[in-house]
């Protein structure tokens, strides 16, 4: 019974993380055309606003969210997808938290964003170990 309960908790975390990635990617695509998305402002600072890389990252985030959600129902056997998403998320965290925005705009806000990114990283790791 306990093992079944733990698996259902991990599945719930996986669904919520997938929804987060899908919505973040959708907001990134919408913000790419409107210029009003706070989530990708740090990416724009790093690689420029006239570049299509933020749009590509947004599409990758949407696809990652869809993969995480669909794996709950389809039960894919290949865990390499999880490790790819995990590596991409670690790269995103390093780029957004340590490259240009280190301790900006305020130390507490930076720590809050880093904590949120760490929670997402932990949920990705837990989903990959299922």
N, C-alpha and C positions, 0 to 999 in steps of 0.2 A: 504494500500500500504506500509506503513512504517513497519508494522509487518512482511509482506512478505519479505521485504528487509533485516530486521534483521535476519530472519530465514535463508535466503540464505547466509548471512555473516557467521553465525554460522556453517552452513553446509560446507562452504569453509574452515573455520578454522579446522573443524573436519577432512576433507579429508587431509589437509596438515599435521595435527598432526598424523593421521594414517600412512601417507607416511613416516613421520619422524621415527615413531616407527618401521615400517616394515623394512626400510632401515637400521636403527641402529641395529636391531636384526640380519639382514642378515650380516652386517659387523662384528657383534660380533661372529657369527658362523664361518665366513671366517677367522677372526682374531684369533679364538680359535685354529685353526690348523696351522696358519702361524705365529702367535706371533707378528703381526705388527699392531695391532689395538689400537689406542690411546684412544678410547672411553671406553674401559674396563680395562685400565691399573690400575686405582684406585681400581677396584674390585679385580684384581689380587693381589694388595698390601694388601688388607684387608683379603682375605681368601685363598691366596696361588695360585700359578700357576698350581700345580698338582691336583687341585680340579676341579670337573665338574660343580660347581655352576655357573661360568660365562657362560658356554654353556647353562645351564638351563635358566638363566636370559635372554640370547639372544633369545632363543626360545620363552620365555614368551613375550618379546618385540615384536617379529614378530607376534605372535598370537594377541597381543593387537592392533597392527597396522591393522591387517586384520579385527578384530572386529570393530574397529572405521570406517574403510572404508566401510565394508559391511553394517553397520547400516545405512549409508546414503541411500543405495539403498533398503534395506530390512525393514527398520523402525522397529527395535526391540522394544518391549514395556517394556522390563525388564531393568531398569536403574542400577541394582546392579552391572552389569559388569563394568559400568563406575566408580562406587565407588571403586571397587576392583582395577582397573587400577590406579585410583587416589591415593589410599593408597600405592600401589606398587611404584608409582613414588615418592611419599613423602619419602618412605623408601629409595629409591635409592638416592634421593637428600641429605638426612641426611647422608647416608653412604659415598657418594662421596665428599660432601662439608664440612662436619663438623667432621667426625670421624678421618680420617687420613690426609686429605689435607686441613686443616683449614689454610687459608691465604697463601697457597703454590701454585705454586712456587713463585708467586708475588701477592701482595694484589689486584692489578688491574685486573690481569688475573683471580684470584679467584672470584672477584666481577662480572666480565663478565660472567663466567660460571654459577654463582648463578643467575644472571639476566636471562640468557637463560633458565635455569631450571624453573625459576619462570614464564616465559612466557608460557612454555609448561604446567606447572601446571594450569595456568589461562585458557588456551585453553581447557584443560581437564574438568575443572570445568564448563566452559561455555557450552561445549558439553553435560555434564551431566544434565544441567538445561533446555535443549531444549525440 
